[in-house]
């Protein structure tokens, strides 16, 4: 897999959130025509994650094609489920596998080992699915498709915010394939870096075009104090895999304090922005909204806000291509390549015009509103199935129509 756009976009478990597949993916797979025939996704395919941690096993989402020409594939550790639509609509299957009844059956079939948990695809076939009426199934299908439309609209709003920022920065193309020749005094003696990647001319070009007079340290507040969770308190824990491509957060697990991993030591507040420090996941930046106020996140994130740049603009700025490139330039290490605290704080950052900030804020807020509405529709669909099982279908249908 690669991030250079070579081959076909590939879905992994990381791109399944809130029982629906993300619109975009981060990785590509350079595969053969024979492999493409096996792993190419079709509209309405249901993807099921059969391996990883106990929490991740069974994560299920439906895939919708964006265009007829859209060609995406899925990772081999995922399972494609294609139901008989005459009996079970794919949206209904997806929603059921995300209900407490579906999850319970999946976890009962999960086999845990030291390193990971697995579910045998053959055993997945044995999961019992109640055949609810066509009317209720179609109502659930309608909720899923409306949610997808909201997600498409949310993505468009975020893209407009990116366009506003890019226009403000005035950077069109900063790729530069030429090499750079540096003396020892102009390189290691100033930066302490000997890796050739650090001195690529494209980074100098970005800095020249940005013309940033400020740094992250001068524009932002960094929150890196360790928080010690209470043993018996339940916390929402944000990991890299919970962060979407548009800076949203979803599918967050609630974990009791005594079971939290040792890296769960950052408490976050509404309005803060979290930025991944790990190379390969630098684009995992997210805005903390009221839903996750007081949640915990991994120490693999830098937690920041600013008195001079609003949170929405800060998010789009850190996810922008030039800033992502500068973050990547400053990563170092062998086993785990990441950007250190000093490198992060000393990185140049442009101060964005207040008028532009307001325009970006409006677009990002609308994007988040649309995503919230999509999540509401998907949650209602899942709750409707649980209601139909526990009470009756008429009550479930009334709950869907609000």
PyMOL commands that set and color helices and strands:
alter all, ss='L'
color gray80, all
select helices_A, chain A and resi 13-15+33-39+90-97+100-108+121-124+134-169+188-191+196-199+201-210+216-219+240-242+257-259+290-292+311-319+321-329+341-345+354-390+393-400
alter helices_A, ss='H'
color red, helices_A
select strands_A, chain A and resi 8-11+16-17+20-21+27-29+46-49+51-52+60-62+72-74+78-81+111-112+117-118+214-215+220-222+234-238+253-256+264-267+273-276+285-287+296-298+301-306+331-332+338-339+348-349
alter strands_A, ss='S'
color yellow, strands_A
deselect
rebuild
show_as cartoon
